[in-house]
Amino acid sequence: MKTLAVLRNQVKKMMAKNDPAHDFEHVLRVYANAEKICMKEKIEKKLVLTATLLHDIVSFPKTDKRSKTSSTKSAIKAKKILQKLNYSIDEIKIITDAIESHSFSKNKKPTTIEGKILQDADRLDALGAIGIARTFAIAGAENRSFYNTNDPFCSSRKADDQVWAVDHFFKKLLLLEVKMNTKSAKIEAKRRTKIIKIFLNDLKQEI
């Protein structure tokens, strides 16, 4: 685990200027999620946690045309870092495949257990109270309105989270629970999704 400590310090420096929704604290939360999943699923955690630390080392704003390439570019950059840390060719392949396939926008289902756990751990951080906070952090940074005043909860229109923050719950976050790969992540996702639904119900009462 000494290598993970070295890697952790390296990634922290690399992500020092990232936005609050994709900063090093995000990585640490995903790391903690991944550790819990590995323990409950009885999976060896070294490669999973390595992938977790490196999964967002290249992160473009969601409005940037390069946004959908973030995971691919992170995987390429991760490979170079891991080669210097003496990871084997097979280990690097597992880690970089996990990073490349974790992204929601790519709509990929990872083929390895390491990839499935990384994807679950990352998606859990988009749910619950922290998911709500991240949604509005991004909306503020992109100068988006909170909600569509005519149809705040996408009752009769297609969700557009490039314009309205609340739409992000309907376009992505409320869909994540059924997309989880592991049993333990499904259980936690259900709990966190309830938090979002309660928030939306409370918001409905207030506006």
N, C-alpha and C positions, 0 to 999 in steps of 0.2 A: 504493500500500500504506500510505500515511500514514493513510488513513481506518481501515484495519484496526487500526493501532496505537492510535488514539483509541478505537475500539470495544472493543478488548481491555482497556484500562484501565478503561473504563466497566463492562464485564461483570464484571471482577474484583471491583470494589467491590460490585456488585449481589449477587454470590454468596458474599460473605465468610462468611455464617453457615450455608451449606448443609452437609448431612451429607457425610461423607467419600466416599461412593459417587457423589454428584452435585455435587461441589464444582468449583471453577475448575480444579483439577488434572485432573479428568475431562475438562473442556472442552479443555484443552491437549493431552491425549492423543488425543482425537477429532480435533482440529485437525491434529495430526501425522499421524494415519492418513489424513485427507482429503487432505493435501498429497501423500502418497506415492501414493495412488490416482489423483489428478489427473495426476501426473507419468507414471505407468505407462499410464494410459488416454489420455494426451495431451489433457486437458480444461482449458480456461481456468479458473483457480482462484479468481478474486476473489469471485464469487457463492457458490461452495461454501464458502469459508472464512468469509465473512460469515454464512452460515446456520449454520455450525458454532459460531461464537462465541455466537450467540443461541439455539441450539436448546433450551437448558435454563434460560432466565432465569426461568421460572416452573416450580417443581418441588414437587409435593406428595408427602408420604410415601406409600408403596405401600398402606398401610392406610387412607389418607384416601379418602373417597368421591369426592373431586375429582381423584384421581390420573390417571384416564383423560382428563381435560381439560387436563392440563399442556401438551401440545404445542400445542393450540389456543390456549390463553391465552398461551403463549410467542410464537406467531405474531402474535397481536393486539398484544402489547406490542412486539414487534420492529418491526412496521409503523410505530408511532409514533416509535421511535428512528431508523429509517432515513429517515423523512421529514425529520427535522431534519438528517440528514447528506447531504442532496441526492442520494440514490439516485433513479433514475427510477422511474416508475410500473411499467414492465415489469420492471425489476430487482427491485423490492419484491415484485411478484407471484411471481416465480420463487423468491425467498428465502423468503417466508412460506409458500408452498405446500410447499417442501422441509421446513420446520420442522414444519408441521402434519401432514405425512404420514409422518414418520420413526419415530413411536412403534410399538413392538412390540405393545402392547395394542390398538391400533386395527386391526391386521392389514391395513394398506394397502400397496399397492405403488406407490411414487411414479411419476409419469408423465414427469418430467424427469430428465435425467442428473444435474443438481445434487441433486435429491432422492434419487436412487438412491445417489449417492456419500455424502451425509450419512448416510443410513440404514445403509449398509455400515460407514462409519467409526465410527459410534456403536455398532453391534452388535459390532464387533471388540473394543471396550473392555469388552464383557461376557464375552469369552472369554479363554483363556489364564490365566497366573498372576495377572494383574490382575483378571480376571473372578472367580477364586476368592476373592481378597482382598475384592472388592466384595460378593460374596455373603454372606460372613461378617460384614462390616461392617454390612450392613443387618440381618442376623439378630440381631446383638448389640444394635443400636439398637432393634429391635422385640421384644427379649427372647424370641426363638424358640429352640427346642431345635435342636441340631446335626442330629439324625436320629431317625427312628422306630425304636425299639429292636426292634420285631417284624419290620419289613420296611424296613431302611435305604435300599434302592436301588429301591424301588417295583416289586418283582417281581410282586406280585399285588394292587396297589391303585393308585388314581389319585393322582398327585402332588399334594401340597397345600403349596405353599411359603409359605402364610400361617402355618403351624405349624412346619414343619421346614426348616432351611436347605438340606440336601442335596437335598431335593425340587426346589429351584429349577433344578438342573442338568437334571433330567428333564422338568420342565414347560416350560422355556424354552431354556436355554443349549445343550443338545445338539441342539436343533432349528435353531439359527441357521445352521449351515454351509450347508445346502441352500437357505436363503432369501437368500443374498447375491446382489446384482445384477450386480456387475462381476467380470470374470475375475480381476483382481489380488486383490480381496477374498476371492474363493472360495479362492484358493491360501493366503492368510494365515489364513483361518478354519479351514481344514483343519489347519494347523500348530498353531493355538491350541486347537482341539478335542481334539487328541491329548494336550495337556498336561492337560486336564480329565479325560480318560479314564484317564490314568496316575495322576492324583491319586485318582480314585474307586477304582481297582484297589488302590492303596496303602492307602487307607482301609479297604477290605474286609479286607485282611490284618491290620489293627490292631484292628479291633472285632469 
